[in-house]
Amino acid sequence: MARTPVENKTPSTSRSGYSARGDKLKPLPPPATLPDYKDVKGLQRYLDDRGKIIPAARSGLSARQQRRIAREIKRARHLALLPFTQTLH
């Protein structure tokens, strides 16, 4: 029995071109200008509203940049510059 050919469609994108995972963040600066643990405003860009680190697929970071951002966020959390979880109102 012959198989019918399957079209090459990627399940993660629709016709409009937007990702099923959500929009990516804006393009990043060069790696030398990524925020360090003292730059709380810069690090909050990589946290969601619940305080979780945004995955690299959504933030558009490379693996090396994602590891660096995660390390800096964890340092800032340890020094109480960033919260571990969301703030309750």
Rosetta blueprint (number, residue, H / E / L):
1 M L
2 A L
3 R L
4 T L
5 P L
6 V L
7 E L
8 N L
9 K L
10 T L
11 P L
12 S L
13 T E
14 S L
15 R L
16 S L
17 G L
18 Y L
19 S E
20 A L
21 R L
22 G L
23 D L
24 K L
25 L L
26 K L
27 P L
28 L L
29 P L
30 P L
31 P H
32 A H
33 T H
34 L L
35 P L
36 D L
37 Y L
38 K L
39 D L
40 V H
41 K H
42 G H
43 L H
44 Q H
45 R L
46 Y L
47 L E
48 D L
49 D L
50 R L
51 G L
52 K L
53 I E
54 I L
55 P L
56 A H
57 A H
58 R H
59 S H
60 G L
61 L L
62 S L
63 A H
64 R H
65 Q H
66 Q H
67 R H
68 R H
69 I H
70 A H
71 R H
72 E H
73 I H
74 K H
75 R H
76 A H
77 R H
78 H H
79 L L
80 A L
81 L L
82 L L
83 P L
84 F L
85 T L
86 Q L
87 T L
88 L L
89 H L
